[in-house]
Amino acid sequence: MSKLVSRIGTVSAFTMVSRVLGLARDMLTSSLLGATVWNSAFIAAFTLPNLFRRLLGEGALTAALMPNLSQELETRGRAAAHELANKTLSWLFVICLAITIGAWLGLEALTYANVSEKWIIAARLAQIVFPYVLFICLAAILSAALNVFSRFGVPALTAVWLNLSILAALGYAGWWLGEDLEGKTYWLCGGALFGGLLQMLVPAFALAREGWRPRFDLRVSPRVSEVALLTLPGILGAAVFQINIMVSRGLALSVNDAAASLLYYANRLVELPVGVFAVAISTVVFPSLSKAIAGARLDRFSETYKRGILLCWLFAAPSAVGLLLLAPSIIGLLFERGLFTAEDTLATVPLVIVFALGMPFYSFVSVETRAFFALKDTKTPVKVAALSFVANVVLSVTLMGRFGALGLAVASNVAVIVQACVLHLALGNKNLDTRLSSLWSDGAKALMASVAMGGLVWWGESMLEGWLKVAVLVPVGAIVYFFALHLFGMKWRELLRET
């Protein structure tokens, strides 16, 4: 248990470092590019290789590969594990190279189509950054192999290299050598590509220290076939999720030049706390769910699932309240030196508030999906994700005409709420006790503690200025929140230890 807690702490800490650097990257990008068509076009363009990163490099493939790597390591030793890694890397390289060539040709055709200038700019930028998919997909497999060898630190730092590279490119070259918005955007693309290269090389060197040597090997073995078959269902679910993001950003680009940028920055602020506690909770809960099913202890499974939902609420509630109160100050500080207009800054605040209100449901979906995976049911999450996608598209098209970017944010939130509720109901149909009535008492205590913390934040806002609002009120607010939990009689320490 102590090792697990230590690993959770390592992953959470490095995730926080990555999020903070990502926030700094976004601040610098907004300072140099503002809410212009070039910034929105880059965001839309970089989404394309990230779509294939989710489909091919992370998630489904690594989840299918790691058990097989572990079995090879256990039964045949390191050499066999290295061989399987090389075969997977070789096939993935061929597939990603073919996709990159096909995407480049498709984007080239788009530049000759009868589309607006903003889409041509986005297509040109996508042609530049699409090779990122080669680096990051291979990096994901290298990181999965490191995790099998109990090397968790280097994989957890993967996103850090991208953020540092972009910060360096924009902070020096983009600032001094980029004469206009176009030039600065090209430096941003270069920083993204170099960051992807670092993301691949760093885990490659770390894995080499474990005895691995790269080898191009396209031979098909039973293990390779098994990895491929296990990957397919997960790809479908990831495809629905990523296509959802692509459609949302495409619709945002159609609203106006600033919409995609503003939605992106608002969502990134909300992802900062969600990314930290959601990763930690999923890491803790999933093994417990799997062990409960393996031992046919359905009561233990239900108890662990409920505890996971409560943990999500325990961290999401104060985070949401804090963002609701600090959103104007944070947005103002982020954009005060950039090219964002006062109207852009003002328009971003309600977007952050809307996303903050949906924060608990994003966390619930993470735990619920893990519960289905523990039950070896990969089809239900895909079906529900497809339902969420349809809801998002229908609501987006309905609301964007009247409410613009705010309508897209509302549609995204409603879609994830639908996803969370349907997943929970579907889980209850598997003869499991998933009723949450026993959580109402602790949930209410967390809400009251969040309100108490919110009162302090509201009072502190009028007493402090500038960055002091964030630097002081966030840590002090956290202390007040957990102290209030103690006063209300919630045993949150026991909850964390039992998990």
N, C-alpha and C positions, 0 to 999 in steps of 0.2 A: 504493500500500500504506500509506503514511504517513497519507493522508486516511482510509482505512478504519479504521486503528488508532485515529486520533484520534476518529472517530465512535463506535467501539466504546467508547472511554474515556468519551466524553460520555454515551452511553446508560447505561453501567454506573454511572457516578457519580451520575447523576440517579435511576436506579433504586434505588441504595443510599440516597439521601436520602429517597425515597418510602417505602422499606421501614422505615427508622428512624422516620420520622414515623408510619407505620402502626403500628409497635410501640408508640410513645408513645400513639397513639390508643387502641389496645387496652388499654394499661395504665390509662389514664384511665377507659375504659368499664368495665373490671373493677372499678376502685376505686369507681365510682359505682353500678353495677348488680349487680356480683357475678355469681354463677352462678344467677341467678333466672330465673323464667319470662319476665319482661319482656326480659331480655337474649337468651335463647334465641329468643323470639318475634321480636325485631328481626332477629336473624341470619337466621332462616328467611324473614322478610318481605323483607329486602334482597336475598336470593338471587334472588328472582323477577325484578326488573328487571335484575339482572346476567345472568340467563339470556338475556334478549332482547338485552342489550348484546353478549354474545358471538355471538349468532346474527346480528344485524342490523348492528351498528355496527362491530365489530372482526373481525379474522380474515378470513373468507371474502370479505366485501364489499370491504374495503380492499385485499386481495390481488388481487381482480378489477379494482378501480378504478384502482390505481396504474399498471399498464402502459398502460391506455388514456389516462389523464391524460398520461403521458409521451409517448405517440405524438401526442396532440393538441398538446402543447406543442412537440414537435419539428417537426411538419408544418404546423401552422396557427397556432402562436403562443399567447401567454398568454391572449388573449381567448377562444379556443376551449377552452382548458383550464378557464378560469373558468366558461364556459357549461356544460361537462359537469359540473363540480362543483355548480353551481346546480341542474341537472336531477336529479342524484343526491340532493342535499340535499332537494329538494322532494318527490320520491317517498318518500324515507325518512321525512320528516316526516309525510306522510299515512298511511303504513303504521303508524308508531309511535303516532300519535294514535288510529287505529282500534283497535290492540292495547290501548292504555291504557284506552280506554272499555270495551272488551270485558272486560278483566281486572277493572276496577272493578266492573262488573255481576256478574261471576262471584264475586268476593270478597264482594260484598254478599249474594248468595244463600247463600254458605257460612255467613255469620253467623246465618242463620235455620235452618240445618240442625241436626240432632241430633248435635252434636260437642261435645267437651270445651271448657272455657273457654280453655285455652291456644291452641287452634286459632282461636277467635274473636278473641282478642287478636292473634294473628299476622295474621289476615285484615284486621283494622282497621288495623294498622300497615302492611301491604302496600298498602292503599288510599292511604295517605298518601305513601309513598315511591315508588310505581310511576311517577309522572311523571318520575322520575330517568332513565328509559329514553329519553325525548325528548332531554334535554340531552346525555347521554353518547354516544348514537348519532350525533347531529349532530357532536359534538366529534370523534368518530373519523374522519369524512369530512374535516373541516377539517384535522385533523392529517395525514391521508394526503396532502392537497393540499400542505401545507407541506413534507412529506418530498420530494415531487416537485420542489419549488423549492429543495431542499437546505437546508431549515431543519429541523434535527433537535433543537435544544435545547428549543423550546417543546412539541413533542409528547411529549418524554421527561419533561416536568414535569407532565403531565396529572394523574396520581394525587396529586401533591403538594397541589393545590388542594382536593381532597376531604378529605384528611387534615387540612390546616390549618383548613378550615371546621368539621369535626367537633370538632377540638381546641378551637376558639374557642367553639363552641356549648356543649360540655360543660364546658369549663374556666371559663367565666364564667356564661352564662345557666343552664346545667344545674345548676351547683353552687349558685348563689345563688337562682335563681328557681324551680327545680324542687323543689317541696316534698316529693314522694314519688317512688317508683320510676316510677310512671306519668308524672308530669310530666317527670322527667329523660329518659325514653325519648322523649317527644314532642319535646323539645329536640334529642335525638340525630337524630330524623327530619328536623327542620328543618335541622340542620347538613348532613345528607346531601344534601338538596335544593338548598341554597344552594351547596354544593360542586359539585354537578352543573352548576349555572348558571355558575359560574366556569370549570369545565372546558370549557364551550362558548364562553364569551365571550373567554377569553384567546387561544386559537388563531384565533378569528374576527377579533380586532383585528390579530393578527400577519399573517394572510392578507390583510387589507385593506391592509396596508403593501406587499403584493406586487401591488397593483392590483385585487384582487377586490372586487366589490360584490354584496351579497346580492340575489337576484331569485327570486321564485317562478315556476317554469317546469316544467310537467308535459308538455311536448312530448316525444314518444318519437322518438329518433334511433337510427341503427344502433349508435352507441357505447353508448347506454343499454341497448339490447337485448343487446349483447354482454356488458356488465357483469352484467346480470341472469342470463344463461345461465351465465356462469363462476362466479357466486356460489352457485348451487344445490347443487352437490356438496359444497362446503365447509360449507354450512349443515347438511347432514346429519351430517357428522362433528362439528361444534361442538354440534349438538343432542344427540347421544349423550353427549358429555362433560358438558354442562351438566345434562342430565336425571340423569345419574349423581350429580352433586353434590346436586341437589335431592332425589333419593330418599334419599341418605345422610343429609342433614340432616333430612329428614322422619322417617326411622327413628330418628335420634338424639333428636328431639323426643318421640318415642313412648317412649323408654327411661325418661327422667326429666327433671325441669326443668333440670338442670345439664348433661346430656350434650352437647347441641348447642353450648353455650358452651365447654365444656372441649375438645371436638374441634376447634372453630374456633381457639382460642388455641394449641393444640398444633401444628396444621397451619401457622399463621401463623409460628411460630418457625422451622419447617423451611423455609418459603418464603423467609425472609430471605436465606440464602446461595444457595439454588437459583435464586431469581429473578435474582440478580446474575450468577452465572457461566453459567447456562443461556442467558440472553439474549445474552450476549457470544459464547458459543460458536456458537449458532445463527446469529448475525449474520455471523460469520467463515466458517463452514463452508458455508452454503447457496450463496453466490455461486460458490465453488470447485466445488461439486458440479454446479451448473448449467452452468458453463463447460466442465467435463469432458465432460458429456453432449453439449453443443452441438458440441464438437470431436471427438466419437466416440472419446474417450480413456477407455475403460472401466477400464484399469489405473489411471489417475489418479483416476477416480471412487472406485474401491475403496480406494486409498491415502488419499484425503481422508476417506472415511467412517470408516475405521479410526482415523485421527488424531482425528476428532471424538469417537469413543467413548473413546479414551484420554484426551483432554482432559477429558471428563466425569468419568472416574474420578480424574484427577489432582486435581480440585477437590472432588469429592463425598466421596472417602475421608476426608480430614482433617476436612471439615465434619461428617461423620457421627460420627467419633470424638470430636470436640470437643463435639458436642451430647450424645452418650451420657454423657460425663463431667460436663458442666456443667449438664445438665438440672435436677437438683434445686436447684442454686444459682440458676439463672436463674428458674425457676418460683417459688421462694420469694421472690426479690426483686420479681418482677412483682406478686405477689398479697399481699404482706405487709401492705399498707395498704388492701386492698380488702375487699369483702364476702365474699370466698371463705373458706370454712371450711378448717380444717386437712385435712379429708377430701377436699375439692375439690382443694386444692393437691397432696396426695399422689396423687390419682387422675390428675392431669394428667401427672405425670412419666413413667409407663409409656407414655402416649400419644405423648409427644415421642420417647421411645426407639424406639417402633415405627415412627413416621414417619421418623425419622433413618435407620433401617436400610434403608428403601426409597428413600432419597434418590438413590442412583446410578441407579436404574431410571427415575425420573421424568426425569432428564437424558437417559438413553439414548433414551427415547421421543421426546424433542424432536428429536434428531439423526436418528433413524430415519424419523420422519415427514417431515422436510425432504428426506431422500434420496428418498423416494417422490414428493414434489412435484417434485423436480428431474427425475425420470423421467417426469413428467406423468401419474402414476398417483395419482388422488385417491380411487379406489374402495377399494383395499386398506386404507388407514388407517381408513376408515369401517367396513369389515367387522370389522377387528380391534378397533376401539373398541367396537363393538356386543358382541363376544365378551367384552371386558373388563367391560362394563356388566353382562352376564348373570352373570358370575363374581362381581362385587361384590354384586349383589342376593342371589344364592343364598347366598353365604357370610355376608352381613350378617344375613339372616333366620335362618340356622342358628346363628350365634354370639352374636347380641345378647341372646337370652334368657338365656344362661348367663353371658356375660362382659360384657354391657352395652356401654358406649362403647369399651372395649378390643377387644371383638369386632368392632366396626365399623371400628376402625383397622386391625386385622389383615386384615379383608376387603378394605379399600381397598388395602393394600400388596400382597396376593397378586394382586389384579386387575391392578395396574400391572406387576407382575413378569411375569404372563401376557402382557400387552400387549407388553412389551419383547421377550420371547423370541419370540413369534409374528411380530412385525414383522421381527425379525432373520432368522428362518428364511425368511420370505416374500421378503425382499430377496435372500437367497442363491439362490432359485429363478429369478432373472432373469438367469442366466448371468453373475453377478458374483462375484468372489472376496471374500467377506465373512468368511472364516475369521479368527478372532481369536487364533489360536495364536501369531502373531508378537508379540502385545501382552503375553504372559504375563510376560516378563522385566521390562518397564517397569512393568506393573501390580503386580507383586510388590514392586518398589522403592518405589512410591507407598504400598503398604500398610505396608511396614516403616517408612517415614518417618512415616506416620500413627501407627503404634504408638509410635515414639520421641517424637513430639510428645505423644501421649497420656500417656506416662510423666511428662513435664514437667508437664502439666496436672494429673495426679493428685497429684503432689508439691506443686504450687503451691496446690492446693485446701486443703491442711492448713496452709499458711503465711499465707494471705491471708484477709481477711474482707470481707463485703458486696460492694459494687460493684467493689472492687478485683480480685476474682476474675475478673470479666468484662473490665474495662477493661485489666487487665495481661495476663492469660493468653491472651486472643484474639490480640492483635498479637504477643506473644512466641512463642506457639505457632506462628503463621504463619511467623515467621522461622526457628524451629527446624525446621519441616517442610521448607522449601525448602533450608535448609542440609543437612539429612539427605539430601535428594534428590541434592544435589551430591556428598556423601560416598559415596553408593551408586552413583554413576556415571551417573545419569540426566541426559540433556542436555535439560532442560525448556525452557531459553531458546531453543534451536534449534527445538524443537517448536512453540513459540508463533510464532517468526518465520516458519517454513516455512508455517504455516497462513495 
